[in-house]
């Protein structure tokens, strides 16, 4: 119970900081909304789908994955800033556990990513997207698992490379190929076979395909439970490793 209480307190602290700076949240919505408006017509043409509603069913889950991958992996910069400003040091001398210092921040990023996904979905619904509310909620659960994985990776990178200049290049070098192999721009179904074979080893690709199936109403297909299982296991393992690395480095 102590870990849960400490995690909740850190989460509240981080959310309060976020609420005091709404401009930051608004800025993070510019890119996904822009892609939603400008890239969907390209996708409709390439995929030869009949309506924009069908195109949104393909592309909105892709935007979910893109938000999860990029915002998650770049979350390490906020942890680095907290370390530089002494916030982590001040929290470290409190009775709060080391793991809670990490989990509270991670939950804040998951909340932010889910909020962005909700805004993107509302905008897409206004433009013609149709998705069952229950299916949408299930897709948010899968997105949350994806976010746990990406944020944990982002934290690992900043703990291993605590340098802003090198970290930016490193995160970009990892997130770009990961996102492309997840099919966040064009579904992997149109990719060459060798690309699909490589993507089978990318858990984010499974998450993207699972969310697409959910948005299209195919919630009972194998890819949905397979994506949930793969993302859940990989996210849990990565989170445990991140917690141990954080406890060791922030000693």
Buried (B, 14 or more C-beta within 10 A) or exposed (E): EEEEEBBBBBBEBBBEBBEEEEEEBEEBBEBBBEBBEEBBEEBBEEBEBEEBBBBBBBBBBBBBBBBBBBBBBBBBBBBBEBBEEEBBEEBEEEEBBBBBBBBBBBBBBBBBBBBBBEBBBEBBBEBBBEBEEEBBEBBBBBBBBBBBBBBBBBBBBBBEBBEEEEBEEBBEEBBEEBBBBBBBBBBBEEBEEEEBEBBEEBBBBBBBBBBBBBBBEBBEBEBBEEBBEBBBEBBBEBBEBBBEBBBEBBE
